[in-house]
Amino acid sequence: MNIVIFGPPGAGKGTQSKFISKKFNLFQLSTGELLRNEIKNKTKLGSKIITLINSGELVSDDVVSNLIEKFISNNIYKNRLIFDGYPRNLNQAKNLDILLKKYDQKIDIVLKLSVSLETIKKRILERQRQENRADDNELVAVKRYKTYEESTEPILEYYNKSNLLKVVNGETSITEINVEISGLIEAI
Ligand code: AMP
């Protein structure tokens, strides 16, 4: 199966994706992590995207599309992908459908983690202490939340139409969210 997990920054997408990938033997495809690796490895692409990422803006659709196609086209990951942080806008959502179709795959479930801005601020500051991510500070967190509301939230309607969407309360504990998500996946 292929899963899309989305929600505002700090909603717990990464944490939950790691858990699901282990439990169901899937592969976590985090576009944020792929992009941060480009910066860490000082690649040409990394130098182009560093300012965008550190200010909470989205990287261009083409760049991210090229990155994810490498995984979708690879048989090792066929029907075992968790899309963590992709799609981020309607164009990406449509592109994901096209790419999956091209490689004879589809999305089986879309999980949305719902979390308030107040909780997000708290979690991002906590994550900053633990992981020291350059884009985890209060100012950029608010910008990233705005980007989410403006660009990413509208894809909810897109997935709602196809009956794939399940909304999960992301305010409860990591374990409670784990249990709820597992139940939803097992019910597919
Ligand atoms: P994340 O780790 O998912 O919170 O992503 C961190 C940052 O990477 C985002 O704030 C964006 O700047 C960039 N990014 C991650 N995924 C995407 C995407 N699908 N499209 C555009 N930019 C992205």
Residues whose N, C-alpha, C, O or C-beta is under 5 A from the ligand:
A	BS01	AMP	P9 T31 G32 E33 L35 L52 I53 G56 E57 L58 V59 V64 D84 G85 Y86 P87 R88
